[in-house]
Amino acid sequence: MKEKPYHHGDLRRALIETGIEFIKQEGEESLSLRRIAEICGVSNAAPYAHFKAKDEFIVAMQHYVMDLFSAALEKTAMEYKESPSLLPMLGKHM
């Protein structure tokens, strides 16, 4: 995975998004807070200001993905609320 310097104002979110991308490419078995910190260009200790341990980090990533999923469902439901194609569109927009 390509390293990128940290440029965000929201380190917690940057760590979560980087962690999700890391898991997509490398798998959960290879995930470590130290590696994510390195990729984000921050100290090894920086992630621990936001997450007590790897398990808490994984739960935060799960919540982040579920929030994105819920937002996409809500947007599609509002867009197609009067349409008979609501159900197929819910599946398509995911």
Number of C-alpha atoms within 10 A of each C-alpha: 9 6 13 11 11 16 10 10 8 9 18 18 15 17 25 22 15 20 26 21 13 20 13 10 11 13 12 13 7 10 16 15 19 17 15 23 24 16 19 22 15 16 12 13 11 16 22 16 9 15 17 10 12 15 10 12 21 17 13 18 19 14 13 16 15 12 12 13 14 13 12 15 17 14 14 19 16 12 12 15 13 9 11 9 10 16 13 9 16 16 10 9 11 11
